[in-house]
Amino acid sequence: MPVTAPRNHFKRRLLSGETVYGLWMMSASPVLSEAASLLGYDWLLMDSEHSVVDIGGLQPLLQAAAAGPTALLARPAWNDPVLIKRVLDIGAQTLVLPFVQTAEEARQAVASTRYPPQGRRGVSAATRAGRFGQAADYFSVANDEICVLVQVETREALAAIDEIAAVEGVDGVFIGPSDLAASLGHIGNPGHEEVQAALKSALARIIASGKAPGILASGGATARLYAEWGYRFIGVTTDIGVLCAAAKASLAEAKGA
């Protein structure tokens, strides 16, 4: 049987209008990523921006989490063509790209994910993405299988969200509540009424653009609220958050607190 390139079923689900729920992975442990892939989330995101995970640690996370049916996403440390190239080469097909401030930065992000002539991604025939050179169809389908989700995280980016969302090749716009709260002068308080109003305004503008709106919640209740508003790509919580909350609760229960 011939080896074929992987298809991005997550992208098709997202663009079809489904609401998909994910777990944000900040741990560098392949054991945790493998276990998380079996929990029933629609997607896992391996974060290399706000974690110790570098490119050498990211591939084992993707390999371990391939044990389950969950879609696997990655966030490079920055919207940088070299980082994007390397993350794509190790097999990630859906990227969440941080701190995109302008439409031009969004265009450069998309270009970094596409092979020429549509973009500027460097070519190698021996990467994990192409089944180590065994998928003969890889280069013919790779561009279409990449999903690009750009993050809007500041007051300035929010002002430019219509132009950012309109960029061809941007599949969704992801709002970062914590960074947006800091930019609006409410650091550590994404629940502030001004921040909440900004989240609703951003949502309406993303929907109007025809792109998928995404956001990171602080737990199940907040995730449900965001889904009721209309967000469709929702990070429910983080692996570190779940671990710390559960460990503290267990200790309190053990002590009778």
N, C-alpha and C positions, 0 to 999 in steps of 0.2 A: 504494500500500500504506500503511495507517495506521501512524503511529508509536506504538509501545507502550512502556510502562515496562520497565526492565530487571528481570530475575528473578535472585534470589540462589541460584545453583546451589551455591555453596560451603556455604551454610546447610543445604541439603538433603543434601549429602554428609556434613557433620558430624553432623547429627541422625540419619542412617541408620546411623551406627556406623563409618564409614570412618576410617582413620588417614591424616591429611593432613600433608604435610611442607612447610615454608615457609622462605623466606629473609627475614631481618630487614633492612630497608633504612634506613640512616641517612644516606646521601649525599643531597645536594640536587640531584644531576645527573639530569635527564630522560634523558640518553643511557644512563646506567647502569641506570635503571629500565626503559627499553625493552629493553635487552640482557638484563636479568635475566628479563624476562617470557617469554623464548624458551628458557630453560634446562631446562624440564621440572619445575620446582617446582609443587606444587599451589596454593600461594599466596605472595604477597609482602605484607609489611606495611610501610607507609610510616610511619615513626616521627617524630612531632613533639614527643615528650616529651624524649628525650635526644639531640636533634640541632638543627641550625640551621634546620630546616624550619618555616616558619610557614604560615598558611593560604594566603597568596599563592603560596608555593612548593609546596604540596601538590597543588594542582590540576594543574599541568604534569606532576608525577610520575605521577598517575593517568592522565592523557591519554596520555602516552608509553607507559606500561606496558600500555595497552589494545591494543597491537600484538600481544601474545601471548595464549594461551588461559588464562594463569594468573589465578586469582582475586585480587582486589586488596582489601586490608584497610588500615585506618588506625588509628593510635593518637593521639588528641588529647593535648595536653600535660597535661590534667587532667580529672577527672570533673566537668566544668563545663557547665551547660546551654547557655551561649552558644557555647563551643568545639564542643560536640557538634552543635548546630544548624548551624554553619557547615561542619563536616566532612561532615555529611549532605547539605547543600545542594550541595556541589561534586561529589557523586556516590558517596561511599563508602557501602556498604551493610552492611559488617561492621566493627564497632568493637571495639577492645581498649581497655578503660578502666582507667587505672592507679589503684593505691592505694585500692581499695574496702575499707573497714574494717568496715562493719556492713551488716546487712540493709537498714536504712533508706537507706544510701547506694546500695546496689544498686537499691532501688526507685526512687530519684530518677534514677539512671542510665537505667533502662528508660524512665521517664516522659519523659526528655529526648529519647528517640529516637522517640516516638510522637506522632502528631497527636491533638488532642482528638477525642472525649472520653476516649480511653484514656491520653493523656499531655498534655504541655505544649509540644511542638515548635511553633515559630512557622511560619506558613504564608506561602509565596511561590510564585507560579505561574510564575516565570520562571527557575528554577534549572537548573543542569546535571543535577541528579538527576531532574527531570521532563522531560528532553530539551528544556529551554528553553521549556517551555510547550506543546510539541507532542505530548506523550504524554497523551491524554485520560483514560487509565485510571490515571494515576499516584497520585492521592490515594486511590483505592479499593483499591490494592494495597500502598502504601508501608509501612504498619505491619507487614504480614506478611512483607515482604521484608528487614526489618532484622534483623541478627544481633548480639546483645550478648554480649560475652565480658568478664567482669570479672576484674581482677587481684587476687590475694591475695598480699601481699608482706611481711607482718609477723607477729610472734608474736600480736598482738591479733586480726588478721584471721583467722589460722589457727584461733584458738579459736572464732571465730564462723562458720567455713566452712559448717557445716550450714545455718544460718539464711540465709546469703548465697546458697548454691546453691539453696535452696528458693524463692527469689523468682521469681514468674511473670514470664516475659519474659527472664530470664537463660538463655542457651543454653549457656554453658560457663563454667568457672572456670579461669583461667590463673594458674599459679604462677610467680612471679618468683624464681628461685633466688638471685640475687645480693643482692637487697634482703632476702630472707628470711634469708640467711646473716648479713647485717649485723645484722638485728634479733635474731638468736639469739646474737650476740656473736662471730661468725666472719667478719667482713668480709673479702672477697677470697678466701674459701675455701668455696665451695658444695659441695666434695667432702667436707667434714668429716662424720664419722659422724652427728653430731646433726642436721645439715642433711639428709643423705640419709634419715635415719629420718623426718624431718618431711615430706619430699617423698613418701615412701611412704604415710605416714598421711593426708596431704591427698588423695592419689590415691584411696585406698580410700573416703574420705568423699564425694568428688565422684562417684565411680561409684555409690555407694549412693544418691545423690540423683537419679540418672538424667540428670545433665547431662554434657556433654563435658569431659574433663580436658585441660588444655593446659600446655605448659612450653617454656622456651627452653633449648636445649642449647648446648654449647660446641664442637660439631663432630659429624661423622658417627657416630663411635663412641658418644658420649654419647647422641645422638639415637636410635640403635638400642637402647641400653640402656633408655632411657625408654619406647620403644615396646614392648619386651619386658615391662616392668613393667605397661603398660596405658594409658599416656598416648596420646591420639589426635590432638591438635592440637599439633604439635611444630615449633618453630622450630629448624632445623638449625644455623644459624650466622648471622653478620651480614655484610653486604657489605664493611664496613670491615675486619672480621676476616679475611675471605678475601683481600682485597687486600693487607693487611699481611703475612700469612703467606706468600702466594705470592711477593710481591716480595722478602721476606727470604730465602726458600729459593732463588730464582733468583740472587740476589746471592751467596749462599754457594756455590752450584754453580759460578758463573762464576769465583769466586776459588779454587775447589778445596778449599773448607773441608769 
